[in-house]
Amino acid sequence: MPDLLLELFSEEIPARMQRRAAEDLKKLITGGLVDAGLTYEGARAFATPRRLTLSITGLLASSPDISEERKGPRVGVPEQALQGFLRSAGLSSIDEATIQSDPKKGDFYVAVINKPGRKAEEIIADLVPDVVRKFPWPKSQKWGVAGEGALRWVRPLHSIVCTLSTEGEGSEVVPFSVEGIVSGNETQGHRFHGKESFAVKRFDDYEAGLRARKVILDLDERKEIILNDAKTLAFAQGLELIEDMGLLEEVAGLVEWPVALMGSFEEAFLAIPEEVIQTTIRENQKCFVLKDAKTGKLANKFVLVSNLIAPDDGKTIVAGNQKVVRARLSDAKFFWETDLKTGLETRLYKLDSMVFHEKLGTQSQRVARLVALSEALAPKVGADAALAARAAKLAKADLVTDMVFEFTELQGLMGRYYALAQNEDPKVADAIEMHYKPQGPSDEVPTEPVSISVALADKLDLLTGFWAIDEKPTGSKDPFALRRAALGVIRILEENDIRLSLLDSFKTARADFAQGDDLLSFFVDRLSVYLKDKGARHDLLDAVFALGGQDDIVMISKRVEALGSFLASDDGANLLAGYRRAANILRAEEKKSGASFEGLVEGAHLHEPEEVALAAAIETARVAAEEAVSTENFEAAMSALATLRAPVDAFFEKVLVNDERPEVRENRLKMLNQIRATTLTVADFSKIAG
């Protein structure tokens, strides 16, 4: 069982594409092999800036022989039909077919088609060029001779290593070519430390050969080296690394032999907000920033990662990076000081010419909506209305500052800094930063009432606006992040235990809004995902929403949680079974008679002790459940329903519903209907699965 080694060696692959590309290569090659009948024991994919590598172990040496029967036409059909069958089956004469009999359809021809297995080398030689030509790069380029023969790849592809090796029997190159690039067994190491070509046989000597030539093949190993070396450098100077997993992934994709070095910048730049320094150094130089281990404050040091071992221990590299960092921080310092002089409010006029959306007006118009909506929501979330309105007025002002123009990811944060600098109320400043949050399932949620009111206003204006112009998410496309906005509203309300009618809020956000029910359905879908992630069942959400009029996120969550706990108990499970039995009998009788069994149960027609007990239990449970729901005590409502379990079980065990006496039978069906109606106090049990 041979092992396959495949390497696609090219110019530098963008770091953001490497991990996905390695997985795509693995998926496409292994999928193609399996489809061709070649199974394998294991597969691993790797990526460096200049290569994609795939190692497959325990591959079958050849695909198995296949024999299949193909049914043909009946004996005696016209010659034209017969010839068509021969062509499709690959037969030269009808004598090569057999005849089989069918008692009903008579005799018919059958072709036995034998497909001999193919050697692994042949299958790979066909598969790899096809995968290379059709590789799903997010972006690619064409080079070489103009015309159809030019290969399209992310960066110019230089060579392909493709070998099959068997332990004890050596290795062989799988021969093929892709637009003039011929497969072989030679590759290169590091661009500077190992650029001479060397031959490889199998993965083990390939990986060892690369390491000897200063290439670490495994992306995760490079990440670990960078992280550990950066922490060691920091520790030696009493500092701590500010970890950045996104930057770490990117930097590991920029180097094949990581070498961590430390640089510094003037302490005067520490007067700039720490986030600005970190963003500047990260975005422009792909470097990590450090903090003082004792004070926790940002230090005037940074860690850079080089891709080579410099003869001067990296002094020249560090000096070059320090020069660029100094220039970038000088720009940031200029932006910061200029923005401070100008202030936020004096920049608001610039929002007049900034289009939010062609159908929804300018940012100034949006700000006006946010002011009104934040002010309206403030009393409902316990916020000061004037502060909420002030925060909403300034919330988008930092979009036209020099700093945010340069670093858009600092929007909101810079607004908070500038608001504090101009002596705005701290609650206003915090709301300016927090109104964008949460921006994902793990992002923090605003907790201060003024911040909550502006954050809700921002998201509700966004959702009602795009619903009003019929720009809703479709499939996987959500260009305006409306799913994230809805989830943000849900998390803010649920995690802060805020009672709010969504339908009323939609109308407050947009007076002429006519798509409330549709937008509410969108919220239901998002809430379903949110509660499912917390362990709730989708069918329980359906059971609660089926009651109608459910647009309070907190109350919905509490109902679903209480219902889930109830159904997990023996009482809940048995009552659900009893409910289903009652509902099934009712459904059958309603369908058969066309009648509805509404109305009160008549005591005069109660004869058996079990039905007398059940009638009393239903009335007691109904009253208790309704009172509990009215006070929003859903646990108590479930407890009230739990008292029905024993009398329902006893009723079905001892009492015959379809009594011969019509009046008794109808009375008992009314009782079953009351069981159904009582459970509807808390949820529609018909929507519960299982």
C-alpha positions as CSV (number, residue, x, y, z in Angstrom):
1,M,0.0,0.0,0.0
2,P,2.0,3.0,-1.2
3,D,2.1,6.6,0.2
4,L,1.4,9.6,-1.9
5,L,3.4,12.9,-1.6
6,L,2.2,15.9,-3.5
7,E,3.6,19.4,-3.3
8,L,2.5,22.5,-5.3
9,F,5.4,25.0,-5.2
10,S,4.7,28.6,-6.1
11,E,5.3,32.2,-5.4
12,E,4.0,33.5,-2.1
13,I,0.4,32.5,-1.3
14,P,-1.6,35.2,0.7
15,A,-1.6,34.2,4.3
16,R,-5.4,34.5,4.6
17,M,-5.8,31.8,1.9
18,Q,-3.3,29.2,3.1
19,R,-5.2,27.2,5.7
20,R,-8.3,26.9,3.5
21,A,-6.3,26.0,0.4
22,A,-4.6,23.2,2.3
23,E,-7.9,21.8,3.3
24,D,-9.3,22.2,-0.2
25,L,-6.4,20.3,-1.7
26,K,-6.9,17.5,0.8
27,K,-10.7,17.3,0.2
28,L,-10.4,17.4,-3.6
29,I,-7.6,14.9,-4.0
30,T,-8.9,12.4,-1.4
31,G,-12.4,12.8,-2.7
32,G,-11.2,12.1,-6.3
33,L,-9.2,9.0,-5.2
34,V,-12.2,7.5,-3.3
35,D,-14.5,8.2,-6.3
36,A,-12.0,6.3,-8.5
37,G,-12.0,3.3,-6.1
38,L,-8.8,4.1,-4.1
39,T,-9.2,4.1,-0.4
40,Y,-6.5,5.2,2.0
41,E,-5.6,5.1,5.7
42,G,-4.8,8.8,6.5
43,A,-4.2,12.2,4.9
44,R,-2.6,15.4,6.1
45,A,-2.4,18.8,4.4
46,F,0.1,21.6,5.0
47,A,0.7,25.1,3.8
48,T,3.6,27.5,3.9
49,P,3.9,30.8,2.1
50,R,5.3,29.1,-1.0
51,R,3.8,25.6,-1.0
52,L,0.8,23.4,-0.5
53,T,1.6,19.9,0.5
54,L,-0.5,16.7,0.9
55,S,0.6,13.4,2.4
56,I,-1.6,10.4,2.0
57,T,-0.7,7.1,3.6
58,G,-1.9,3.5,3.1
59,L,-3.2,4.1,-0.4
60,L,-4.5,1.1,-2.5
61,A,-2.1,0.2,-5.3
62,S,-4.9,0.0,-7.7
63,S,-8.6,0.3,-7.9
64,P,-10.7,-3.0,-7.8
65,D,-12.1,-4.7,-10.9
66,I,-15.7,-3.9,-11.4
67,S,-18.3,-6.1,-13.1
68,E,-21.8,-4.8,-13.7
69,E,-24.9,-6.0,-15.6
70,R,-26.7,-3.6,-18.0
71,K,-30.2,-4.5,-18.9
72,G,-31.0,-4.1,-22.6
73,P,-34.0,-4.3,-24.9
74,R,-36.3,-7.3,-25.4
75,V,-35.3,-9.9,-27.9
76,G,-36.7,-9.2,-31.3
77,V,-36.6,-5.4,-31.1
78,P,-35.8,-3.4,-34.3
79,E,-32.2,-3.2,-35.3
80,Q,-31.9,0.5,-34.6
81,A,-32.7,-0.1,-30.9
82,L,-30.3,-3.0,-30.7
83,Q,-27.4,-1.0,-32.1
84,G,-28.0,1.8,-29.6
85,F,-27.8,-0.8,-26.8
86,L,-24.5,-2.2,-28.2
87,R,-23.0,1.2,-28.4
88,S,-23.9,2.2,-24.8
89,A,-22.7,-1.1,-23.5
90,G,-19.5,-1.1,-25.5
91,L,-20.3,-4.4,-27.3
92,S,-19.3,-5.1,-30.9
93,S,-21.9,-7.8,-31.5
94,I,-25.1,-9.0,-29.9
95,D,-23.4,-12.3,-29.5
96,E,-21.4,-10.8,-26.6
97,A,-24.6,-10.3,-24.7
98,T,-26.6,-12.9,-22.7
99,I,-30.3,-13.5,-22.7
100,Q,-32.4,-13.6,-19.6
101,S,-36.1,-14.4,-19.2
102,D,-38.8,-12.5,-17.3
103,P,-42.1,-14.4,-16.7
104,K,-44.0,-11.2,-17.4
105,K,-41.9,-9.3,-19.9
106,G,-40.3,-12.2,-21.8
107,D,-36.7,-12.5,-22.9
108,F,-34.3,-9.5,-22.9
109,Y,-30.7,-8.9,-23.6
110,V,-28.2,-8.3,-20.8
111,A,-24.6,-7.0,-21.2
112,V,-22.0,-7.9,-18.6
113,I,-19.5,-5.1,-18.5
114,N,-16.2,-5.8,-16.9
115,K,-14.1,-2.8,-15.9
116,P,-10.6,-3.7,-14.9
117,G,-9.1,-1.8,-12.1
118,R,-6.6,1.0,-12.7
119,K,-3.2,1.5,-11.1
120,A,-2.9,4.3,-8.6
121,E,-0.3,6.0,-10.7
122,E,-2.8,6.3,-13.6
123,I,-5.6,7.6,-11.5
124,I,-3.4,10.2,-9.8
125,A,-1.9,11.3,-13.1
126,D,-5.4,12.1,-14.3
127,L,-6.7,13.6,-11.0
128,V,-4.0,16.0,-9.9
129,P,-3.9,18.1,-13.2
130,D,-7.7,18.4,-13.1
131,V,-7.6,19.6,-9.4
132,V,-4.8,22.1,-10.2
133,R,-6.7,23.6,-13.1
134,K,-10.0,23.8,-11.2
135,F,-8.6,24.8,-7.8
136,P,-11.1,27.1,-5.9
137,W,-8.9,30.0,-5.1
138,P,-10.9,33.1,-3.9
139,K,-8.7,35.1,-6.3
140,S,-6.3,33.9,-8.9
141,Q,-4.3,35.1,-11.8
142,K,-3.3,33.9,-15.3
143,W,0.3,34.0,-16.5
144,G,2.4,32.5,-19.2
145,V,1.6,32.3,-22.9
146,A,-1.6,34.1,-23.7
147,G,-4.5,32.0,-24.7
148,E,-6.4,29.0,-23.3
149,G,-3.3,27.1,-22.3
150,A,-2.2,29.6,-19.6
151,L,-2.7,28.2,-16.1
152,R,-4.8,30.1,-13.6
153,W,-3.4,29.9,-10.0
154,V,-3.2,32.2,-7.0
155,R,0.5,33.0,-7.8
156,P,2.8,31.7,-10.5
157,L,3.2,27.9,-10.0
158,H,6.8,26.8,-10.4
159,S,6.9,23.0,-9.8
160,I,5.0,20.0,-8.7
161,V,6.3,17.1,-6.6
162,C,4.3,13.9,-6.9
163,T,5.7,10.6,-5.8
164,L,4.3,7.2,-4.8
165,S,6.5,5.3,-2.3
166,T,6.3,1.8,-0.9
167,E,8.3,0.9,2.2
168,G,11.3,-1.3,1.1
169,E,10.7,-0.7,-2.6
170,G,11.7,3.0,-3.0
171,S,9.6,5.6,-4.7
172,E,8.5,6.6,-8.2
173,V,7.5,9.9,-9.7
174,V,3.9,10.0,-10.9
175,P,4.3,11.4,-14.5
176,F,2.0,14.2,-15.7
177,S,2.2,17.8,-16.7
178,V,0.1,20.9,-16.2
179,E,0.5,23.6,-18.8
180,G,4.1,22.8,-19.2
181,I,4.9,22.1,-15.6
182,V,6.2,18.6,-15.4
183,S,5.8,16.6,-12.2
184,G,9.0,15.5,-10.5
185,N,10.7,14.7,-7.2
186,E,12.6,17.9,-6.6
187,T,11.7,20.9,-4.5
188,Q,13.4,23.9,-2.8
189,G,13.8,24.9,0.8
190,H,13.8,28.5,2.2
191,R,14.1,31.3,-0.3
192,F,17.3,32.5,1.3
193,H,18.6,29.7,3.4
194,G,17.9,26.6,1.2
195,K,17.0,27.7,-2.3
196,E,19.0,24.9,-4.0
197,S,16.8,22.1,-5.3
198,F,16.9,18.7,-3.6
199,A,15.3,15.4,-4.3
200,V,12.7,13.7,-2.1
201,K,11.2,10.2,-2.0
202,R,8.5,10.2,0.7
203,F,7.0,12.5,3.2
204,D,9.4,11.8,6.0
205,D,12.6,12.7,4.1
206,Y,10.6,15.6,2.5
207,E,9.7,17.2,5.8
208,A,13.2,16.5,7.2
209,G,14.8,18.0,4.1
210,L,12.7,21.1,4.4
211,R,13.5,21.6,8.0
212,A,17.2,21.2,7.3
213,R,16.8,24.0,4.7
214,K,15.0,26.2,7.2
215,V,11.3,25.5,6.3
216,I,8.8,24.6,9.0
217,L,6.1,22.8,7.1
218,D,3.3,22.8,9.7
219,L,1.4,26.1,10.0
220,D,0.4,25.4,13.6
221,E,4.0,24.5,14.6
222,R,5.1,27.9,13.2
223,K,2.4,29.6,15.2
224,E,3.6,27.9,18.4
225,I,7.2,28.9,17.7
226,I,6.2,32.5,17.2
227,L,4.0,32.6,20.3
228,N,6.6,31.0,22.6
229,D,9.5,33.0,21.3
230,A,7.6,36.3,21.5
231,K,6.6,35.5,25.1
232,T,10.2,34.6,26.0
233,L,11.5,37.9,24.5
234,A,8.9,39.9,26.5
235,F,9.5,38.0,29.7
236,A,13.2,38.7,29.6
237,Q,12.5,42.5,29.8
238,G,9.7,42.3,32.4
239,L,7.0,42.6,29.8
240,E,4.0,40.5,28.6
241,L,2.8,39.8,25.1
242,I,-0.6,41.1,24.2
243,E,-1.8,38.0,22.4
244,D,-3.6,38.4,19.1
245,M,-4.7,35.1,17.6
246,G,-5.8,36.6,14.3
247,L,-2.4,38.3,13.8
248,L,-0.6,35.2,14.9
249,E,-2.4,33.2,12.2
250,E,-1.5,35.8,9.6
251,V,2.2,36.1,10.6
252,A,2.6,32.4,10.6
253,G,1.5,32.4,7.0
254,L,4.1,35.0,6.1
255,V,7.2,33.1,7.2
256,E,8.6,29.6,6.6
257,W,11.3,30.0,9.3
258,P,10.1,32.4,12.0
259,V,12.6,34.4,13.9
260,A,11.2,36.7,16.7
261,L,12.9,40.0,17.3
262,M,12.1,43.0,19.5
263,G,11.9,46.6,18.5
264,S,11.0,49.8,20.3
265,F,9.5,53.3,19.7
266,E,9.7,56.6,21.5
267,E,7.8,56.8,24.8
268,A,6.2,60.0,23.7
269,F,3.9,58.0,21.4
270,L,2.4,56.4,24.5
271,A,0.3,59.5,24.9
272,I,-1.8,58.1,22.0
273,P,-4.6,55.8,23.1
274,E,-3.3,52.2,23.4
275,E,-5.8,50.8,20.9
276,V,-4.5,53.2,18.3
277,I,-0.9,52.2,18.9
278,Q,-1.8,48.5,18.7
279,T,-3.9,48.9,15.6
280,T,-1.2,51.0,13.9
281,I,1.6,48.5,14.6
282,R,-0.6,45.5,13.8
283,E,-2.1,46.7,10.6
284,N,1.0,48.4,9.1
285,Q,3.8,46.2,10.3
286,K,2.1,42.9,11.4
287,C,3.9,43.2,14.7
288,F,2.8,42.3,18.3
289,V,2.6,44.9,21.0
290,L,3.7,44.4,24.7
291,K,2.6,45.6,28.1
292,D,4.4,46.2,31.4
293,A,4.0,43.0,33.5
294,K,3.5,45.1,36.7
295,T,1.3,48.0,35.6
296,G,-0.5,46.4,32.7
297,K,0.1,49.5,30.6
298,L,1.3,49.4,27.1
299,A,5.1,49.4,26.7
300,N,7.1,51.2,24.0
301,K,8.2,47.8,22.6
302,F,7.0,45.5,19.9
303,V,7.8,42.0,18.6
304,L,8.3,41.5,14.9
305,V,8.7,38.2,13.1
306,S,11.4,37.8,10.5
307,N,11.6,35.1,7.8
308,L,15.3,34.8,7.9
309,I,18.3,34.4,10.1
310,A,20.2,37.7,9.7
311,P,24.0,37.8,10.0
312,D,23.8,40.8,12.3
313,D,21.3,39.1,14.7
314,G,18.5,41.1,13.1
315,K,19.7,44.6,14.0
316,T,19.2,45.9,10.4
317,I,15.7,44.3,10.3
318,V,14.8,45.8,13.6
319,A,16.0,49.2,12.6
320,G,14.0,49.1,9.4
321,N,10.8,48.1,11.3
322,Q,11.4,50.8,13.9
323,K,11.7,53.4,11.2
324,V,8.4,52.4,9.7
325,V,6.6,52.1,13.0
326,R,7.9,55.5,14.0
327,A,6.5,57.0,10.8
328,R,3.2,55.3,11.2
329,L,2.9,56.4,14.9
330,S,3.7,59.9,13.9
331,D,0.8,59.9,11.5
332,A,-1.5,58.4,14.2
333,K,-0.3,61.1,16.7
334,F,-1.1,63.8,14.1
335,F,-4.6,62.4,13.5
336,W,-5.2,62.1,17.2
337,E,-4.2,65.7,18.0
338,T,-6.0,67.1,15.0
339,D,-9.2,65.3,15.9
340,L,-9.0,66.5,19.5
341,K,-8.7,70.1,18.3
342,T,-11.7,69.8,16.1
343,G,-14.0,67.9,18.4
344,L,-17.0,65.7,17.6
345,E,-20.0,68.1,17.4
346,T,-18.3,70.5,15.0
347,R,-17.8,67.6,12.5
348,L,-21.5,66.6,12.4
349,Y,-22.2,68.7,9.3
350,K,-19.9,66.3,7.3
351,L,-22.5,63.5,7.9
352,D,-24.8,65.5,5.6
353,S,-22.8,64.4,2.6
354,M,-22.1,60.8,3.8
355,V,-24.6,58.4,2.2
356,F,-25.8,55.6,4.5
357,H,-27.8,53.9,1.7
358,E,-29.2,55.4,-1.4
359,K,-32.8,54.4,-0.4
360,L,-32.3,55.3,3.3
361,G,-30.7,58.6,3.1
362,T,-27.5,60.1,4.6
363,Q,-25.8,59.5,7.9
364,S,-27.3,62.7,9.2
365,Q,-30.8,61.5,8.4
366,R,-30.0,58.2,10.1
367,V,-28.6,60.1,13.2
368,A,-31.8,62.0,13.4
369,R,-33.7,58.7,13.5
370,L,-31.4,57.3,16.1
371,V,-31.9,60.4,18.4
372,A,-35.7,60.0,18.3
373,L,-35.6,56.3,18.8
374,S,-33.0,56.3,21.6
375,E,-35.0,58.9,23.4
376,A,-38.2,56.8,23.0
377,L,-36.5,53.6,24.2
378,A,-34.8,55.3,27.1
379,P,-37.7,55.1,29.6
380,K,-38.2,51.4,28.7
381,V,-34.7,50.4,29.5
382,G,-34.2,52.7,32.6
383,A,-32.0,55.3,30.8
384,D,-31.9,59.1,31.0
385,A,-33.7,60.2,27.8
386,A,-31.6,63.4,27.4
387,L,-28.3,61.5,27.8
388,A,-29.5,58.8,25.3
389,A,-30.4,61.5,22.8
390,R,-27.1,63.2,23.2
391,A,-25.2,59.9,22.8
392,A,-27.2,59.1,19.7
393,K,-26.5,62.5,18.2
394,L,-22.7,62.0,18.6
395,A,-22.7,58.2,17.9
396,K,-21.6,58.5,14.3
397,A,-19.5,61.7,14.5
398,D,-16.2,59.8,14.7
399,L,-16.9,58.4,11.2
400,V,-15.6,61.6,9.8
401,T,-12.5,61.9,12.0
402,D,-9.1,61.5,10.5
403,M,-8.3,58.5,12.8
404,V,-11.4,56.5,11.9
405,F,-10.9,57.3,8.2
406,E,-7.5,55.7,8.5
407,F,-8.6,52.8,10.8
408,T,-12.3,52.1,10.3
409,E,-12.1,49.3,12.9
410,L,-11.7,52.0,15.6
411,Q,-15.1,53.5,15.0
412,G,-17.0,53.9,18.3
413,L,-13.9,53.5,20.4
414,M,-12.4,56.8,19.1
415,G,-15.7,58.5,19.5
416,R,-15.6,57.6,23.2
417,Y,-12.1,59.0,23.6
418,Y,-13.0,62.2,21.8
419,A,-16.3,62.6,23.8
420,L,-14.4,62.2,27.1
421,A,-11.8,64.7,25.9
422,Q,-14.6,67.3,25.3
423,N,-16.1,66.6,28.8
424,E,-19.2,64.8,27.7
425,D,-21.0,62.7,30.3
426,P,-19.1,59.4,30.8
427,K,-22.4,57.5,30.0
428,V,-22.6,59.3,26.7
429,A,-19.0,58.5,25.9
430,D,-19.5,54.8,26.8
431,A,-22.7,54.7,24.7
432,I,-20.8,56.0,21.6
433,E,-18.4,53.1,21.9
434,M,-20.9,50.4,22.9
435,H,-23.7,51.1,20.5
436,Y,-22.1,48.9,17.8
437,K,-22.0,46.0,20.2
438,P,-22.5,43.1,20.3
439,Q,-20.9,42.4,16.9
440,G,-20.8,38.6,17.3
441,P,-22.0,35.8,19.5
442,S,-18.9,36.1,21.8
443,D,-18.7,39.9,21.8
444,E,-19.6,41.8,25.0
445,V,-23.1,43.2,25.4
446,P,-23.9,46.8,26.6
447,T,-25.1,46.8,30.2
448,E,-25.4,50.5,31.0
449,P,-29.0,51.8,30.3
450,V,-27.9,54.8,28.0
451,S,-25.6,52.4,26.0
452,I,-28.5,49.9,25.8
453,S,-30.9,52.4,24.4
454,V,-28.6,53.7,21.7
455,A,-27.4,50.1,20.8
456,L,-31.0,49.0,20.4
457,A,-31.9,52.1,18.4
458,D,-29.0,51.5,16.1
459,K,-30.0,47.9,15.3
460,L,-33.7,48.4,15.2
461,D,-33.3,51.3,12.8
462,L,-31.0,49.2,10.6
463,L,-33.5,46.2,10.6
464,T,-36.7,48.2,10.0
465,G,-34.9,50.3,7.4
466,F,-33.7,47.5,5.2
467,W,-37.0,45.6,5.7
468,A,-38.9,48.7,4.5
469,I,-36.9,48.8,1.3
470,D,-37.0,45.0,0.9
471,E,-33.3,44.4,1.3
472,K,-33.5,41.3,3.4
473,P,-30.9,38.6,3.9
474,T,-31.2,35.8,1.3
475,G,-29.6,32.3,1.8
476,S,-26.0,32.9,2.8
477,K,-25.9,36.5,1.6
478,D,-26.3,39.2,4.3
479,P,-24.3,42.2,3.1
480,F,-25.7,44.6,5.7
481,A,-25.2,42.1,8.6
482,L,-28.9,42.1,9.5
483,R,-28.7,38.6,11.1
484,R,-26.0,40.0,13.4
485,A,-28.1,43.0,14.2
486,A,-31.1,40.9,15.2
487,L,-29.0,38.6,17.3
488,G,-27.6,41.7,18.9
489,V,-31.0,42.9,19.9
490,I,-31.9,39.5,21.3
491,R,-28.7,39.3,23.4
492,I,-29.1,42.8,24.7
493,L,-32.7,42.2,25.8
494,E,-32.1,38.7,27.1
495,E,-28.9,39.2,29.0
496,N,-30.1,42.5,30.6
497,D,-33.5,41.0,31.4
498,I,-35.3,43.9,29.5
499,R,-39.0,43.7,28.7
500,L,-39.8,45.1,25.3
501,S,-42.4,44.5,22.7
502,L,-40.6,44.0,19.4
503,L,-43.7,44.9,17.3
504,D,-44.2,48.2,19.2
505,S,-40.5,48.9,18.8
506,F,-40.6,48.4,15.1
507,K,-43.4,50.9,14.8
508,T,-41.5,53.4,17.0
509,A,-38.4,53.0,14.9
510,R,-40.4,53.6,11.6
511,A,-43.9,55.0,11.9
512,D,-45.1,53.6,8.5
513,F,-43.6,50.2,9.0
514,A,-45.8,47.5,7.5
515,Q,-43.6,44.5,7.6
516,G,-43.7,43.9,11.4
517,D,-44.9,40.3,11.2
518,D,-42.3,39.4,8.6
519,L,-39.5,41.0,10.6
520,L,-40.8,39.3,13.8
521,S,-40.5,35.9,12.0
522,F,-36.9,36.8,11.2
523,F,-36.3,37.4,14.9
524,V,-37.9,34.1,15.7
525,D,-35.4,32.3,13.5
526,R,-32.5,34.2,15.1
527,L,-33.9,33.5,18.6
528,S,-34.2,29.8,17.7
529,V,-30.5,29.7,16.8
530,Y,-29.6,31.6,19.9
531,L,-31.6,29.4,22.3
532,K,-30.5,26.2,20.5
533,D,-26.9,27.3,21.2
534,K,-27.9,27.5,24.8
535,G,-29.3,24.0,24.7
536,A,-33.0,24.7,24.1
537,R,-35.1,22.7,21.6
538,H,-36.4,24.2,18.4
539,D,-39.8,22.6,18.9
540,L,-40.3,24.2,22.3
541,L,-39.8,27.6,20.7
542,D,-42.5,26.7,18.1
543,A,-44.8,25.6,20.9
544,V,-44.5,28.9,22.6
545,F,-44.8,31.0,19.4
546,A,-47.9,29.1,18.3
547,L,-49.8,30.8,21.2
548,G,-49.6,34.1,19.2
549,G,-48.8,37.6,20.4
550,Q,-45.3,36.5,21.5
551,D,-42.9,39.4,20.8
552,D,-41.2,39.8,24.2
553,I,-37.7,38.1,24.0
554,V,-37.3,37.8,27.7
555,M,-40.7,36.2,28.3
556,I,-40.3,33.8,25.3
557,S,-36.9,32.7,26.7
558,K,-38.4,32.1,30.2
559,R,-41.4,30.2,28.8
560,V,-39.1,28.0,26.7
561,E,-36.7,27.4,29.6
562,A,-39.6,26.5,32.0
563,L,-41.2,24.2,29.3
564,G,-38.0,22.4,28.7
565,S,-37.4,21.8,32.4
566,F,-41.0,20.6,32.8
567,L,-40.9,18.1,29.9
568,A,-37.6,16.7,31.2
569,S,-39.4,15.6,34.4
570,D,-41.5,12.4,34.7
571,D,-44.6,14.5,35.3
572,G,-44.0,16.5,32.1
573,A,-43.2,13.5,29.9
574,N,-46.3,11.6,31.1
575,L,-48.6,14.6,30.8
576,L,-47.4,15.1,27.2
577,A,-48.2,11.5,26.5
578,G,-51.7,12.0,28.0
579,Y,-52.2,15.2,26.1
580,R,-51.3,13.4,22.8
581,R,-53.8,10.6,23.6
582,A,-56.5,13.1,24.3
583,A,-55.7,15.2,21.2
584,N,-55.7,12.2,18.9
585,I,-59.1,11.0,20.2
586,L,-60.5,14.5,19.8
587,R,-59.0,14.9,16.3
588,A,-60.5,11.7,15.1
589,E,-63.9,12.4,16.6
590,E,-64.0,16.0,15.3
591,K,-63.1,14.7,11.8
592,K,-65.7,12.0,11.9
593,S,-68.6,14.1,13.3
594,G,-67.6,17.5,12.0
595,A,-68.4,18.9,15.4
596,S,-66.4,20.8,17.9
597,F,-66.4,19.8,21.5
598,E,-66.2,23.2,23.1
599,G,-68.1,24.1,26.2
600,L,-68.2,23.3,29.9
601,V,-68.2,19.8,31.3
602,E,-71.6,19.0,32.8
603,G,-71.4,17.5,36.3
604,A,-74.7,15.6,35.8
605,H,-73.0,13.4,33.2
606,L,-69.9,12.5,35.3
607,H,-70.3,9.0,36.6
608,E,-66.9,7.4,37.2
609,P,-64.8,8.5,40.1
610,E,-61.8,9.0,37.8
611,E,-63.7,11.4,35.5
612,V,-65.0,13.3,38.4
613,A,-61.5,13.7,39.8
614,L,-60.1,14.7,36.4
615,A,-62.8,17.4,35.9
616,A,-61.9,18.9,39.2
617,A,-58.2,18.7,38.6
618,I,-58.6,20.4,35.2
619,E,-60.4,23.3,36.7
620,T,-57.9,23.7,39.5
621,A,-55.0,23.5,37.2
622,R,-56.5,25.9,34.7
623,V,-57.1,28.6,37.3
624,A,-53.6,28.1,38.9
625,A,-51.8,28.1,35.5
626,E,-53.6,31.2,34.3
627,E,-52.8,33.1,37.5
628,A,-49.2,32.0,37.3
629,V,-48.9,33.1,33.7
630,S,-50.5,36.5,34.5
631,T,-47.7,37.1,37.0
632,E,-45.1,35.6,34.5
633,N,-44.2,32.8,36.9
634,F,-43.9,30.1,34.3
635,E,-42.3,27.6,36.7
636,A,-45.5,27.8,38.8
637,A,-47.6,27.4,35.6
638,M,-45.7,24.2,34.8
639,S,-46.2,23.0,38.3
640,A,-49.9,23.6,38.0
641,L,-50.0,21.5,34.8
642,A,-48.0,18.8,36.5
643,T,-50.9,18.1,38.9
644,L,-52.9,16.8,35.9
645,R,-50.5,13.9,35.3
646,A,-52.0,11.4,37.8
647,P,-55.8,12.1,37.1
648,V,-55.2,12.0,33.4
649,D,-53.4,8.6,33.7
650,A,-56.2,7.3,35.9
651,F,-58.9,8.6,33.5
652,F,-57.4,6.8,30.5
653,E,-56.8,3.6,32.5
654,K,-60.3,3.3,34.0
655,V,-62.7,5.3,31.7
656,L,-64.0,4.6,28.2
657,V,-64.3,7.8,26.3
658,N,-66.7,6.5,23.6
659,D,-69.5,5.5,25.9
660,E,-72.7,4.2,24.5
661,R,-74.6,7.1,26.0
662,P,-74.3,10.0,23.7
663,E,-74.5,12.7,26.4
664,V,-71.8,10.9,28.5
665,R,-69.6,10.4,25.4
666,E,-69.9,14.1,24.4
667,N,-69.2,15.2,28.0
668,R,-66.0,13.1,28.1
669,L,-64.9,14.6,24.8
670,K,-65.4,18.0,26.2
671,M,-63.1,17.1,29.1
672,L,-60.4,16.0,26.7
673,N,-60.8,19.4,24.9
674,Q,-60.4,21.1,28.3
675,I,-57.1,19.2,28.8
676,R,-55.9,20.6,25.5
677,A,-57.2,24.1,26.3
678,T,-55.5,24.1,29.7
679,T,-52.1,23.2,28.3
680,L,-52.5,26.0,25.8
681,T,-52.2,28.3,28.8
682,V,-48.4,27.9,28.6
683,A,-47.7,26.4,25.2
684,D,-49.1,24.6,22.2
685,F,-48.3,21.0,23.0
686,S,-49.1,19.9,19.5
687,K,-45.9,21.5,18.3
688,I,-43.7,19.5,20.7
689,A,-41.8,16.7,18.9
690,G,-41.0,13.2,20.2
